[in-house]
């Protein structure tokens, strides 16, 4: 018996290919979904692009038959657009609301005895459908198990002689371990836990000691073993994509910027630094802010300015710290000389970015498709760093398991050009650590 999958608008806006994800079943789009797509199609963001793609795909299917009667798709499923009549009802819901009319279509099919599943990214809409007795589901394509997210490192008990060999020869065979490229291992002596060494996998069978040249970046030294692993990945040019996951205060953005300054200004390995963040506001959107694009971005990028200001201070103790005006002038010079450029992700699409150190902050607010779009912008000689906290997601249709950052970690963990670290301890301050752990 074929199932009827009734799709909410947000599913199509989240993933334009969702209509082809239910093979050998009916995919039902209520007319209200088509009307809502029409409202989004003129937008220049990802939602607008997805809306236009869905509309084009539906128009292509229309050439093969009447959508109102159902048109067979390449995957064996049948797509059908259902018109909601004036007599359509759904118990306890206001039919003047588009979301409720969409639910009413699912309810009507359900009352006709069909096996109906309502698919929506909106939790409240799923609750309503469940209350009506309709089967519900989130759209879970491109979703991973966040509880089992690859952390980038592990601890391993070994005979003490293995650690001695690593210190002596700087590399050792990883017997009995199945390692991923660029995975870190804390080797601990079985007889003496204090006898340990931190190593990095260069392939599935070999471990090497960390490179002492990567101990610090821009006068910043690691405060934890996780931060030291981050520096190893950030400063190694063979690792072209780095993903850093961690709660607020773990040092993700600061380490990425410190490594970028080291690589661009000191080592001259890249031409400049490009920093970007997704525009997912907690209050009013970017367009409501005063000024031109650069002035608007200066407000949006304030966390980046804060980190740059800290890094451009000559010392990190009060006796060595420069006055605020001198530090501001240094930061302004970085921007004026185009050593550091800040850009909204909206304007990155379509670009080819070569020879740059790219940092995408707050990447947990991006969809998997958006992350794919960004990474595909990388040209020759470009390194990309994605940072974010999956516990702080502002996009209403993403969660810790479905966002682009964690999806990238899992999908690319077996590639030698990718490295990942999950940072767990807040190093910003004692107060920041308390907030991350208890609030």
Secondary structure as GFF3:
##gff-version 3
##sequence-region A 1 439
A	DSSP	beta_strand	4	7	.	.	.	ID=ss1
A	DSSP	alpha_helix	9	14	.	.	.	ID=ss2
A	DSSP	three_ten_helix	18	20	.	.	.	ID=ss3
A	DSSP	beta_strand	26	30	.	.	.	ID=ss4
A	DSSP	alpha_helix	31	40	.	.	.	ID=ss5
A	DSSP	alpha_helix	46	62	.	.	.	ID=ss6
A	DSSP	beta_strand	71	72	.	.	.	ID=ss7
A	DSSP	beta_strand	78	82	.	.	.	ID=ss8
A	DSSP	alpha_helix	98	111	.	.	.	ID=ss9
A	DSSP	beta_strand	116	119	.	.	.	ID=ss10
A	DSSP	alpha_helix	123	131	.	.	.	ID=ss11
A	DSSP	beta_strand	135	137	.	.	.	ID=ss12
A	DSSP	three_ten_helix	146	148	.	.	.	ID=ss13
A	DSSP	beta_strand	153	158	.	.	.	ID=ss14
A	DSSP	alpha_helix	160	169	.	.	.	ID=ss15
A	DSSP	beta_strand	171	173	.	.	.	ID=ss16
A	DSSP	beta_strand	184	189	.	.	.	ID=ss17
A	DSSP	beta_strand	196	203	.	.	.	ID=ss18
A	DSSP	beta_strand	206	209	.	.	.	ID=ss19
A	DSSP	three_ten_helix	212	214	.	.	.	ID=ss20
A	DSSP	beta_strand	216	217	.	.	.	ID=ss21
A	DSSP	beta_strand	220	221	.	.	.	ID=ss22
A	DSSP	alpha_helix	225	235	.	.	.	ID=ss23
A	DSSP	beta_strand	241	246	.	.	.	ID=ss24
A	DSSP	alpha_helix	252	261	.	.	.	ID=ss25
A	DSSP	pi_helix	262	266	.	.	.	ID=ss26
A	DSSP	beta_strand	272	277	.	.	.	ID=ss27
A	DSSP	three_ten_helix	286	288	.	.	.	ID=ss28
A	DSSP	alpha_helix	293	300	.	.	.	ID=ss29
A	DSSP	alpha_helix	302	312	.	.	.	ID=ss30
A	DSSP	alpha_helix	324	336	.	.	.	ID=ss31
A	DSSP	beta_strand	340	344	.	.	.	ID=ss32
A	DSSP	three_ten_helix	345	347	.	.	.	ID=ss33
A	DSSP	beta_strand	356	361	.	.	.	ID=ss34
A	DSSP	three_ten_helix	363	365	.	.	.	ID=ss35
A	DSSP	alpha_helix	368	375	.	.	.	ID=ss36
A	DSSP	beta_strand	383	388	.	.	.	ID=ss37
A	DSSP	alpha_helix	404	412	.	.	.	ID=ss38
A	DSSP	beta_strand	418	423	.	.	.	ID=ss39
A	DSSP	alpha_helix	430	438	.	.	.	ID=ss40
###
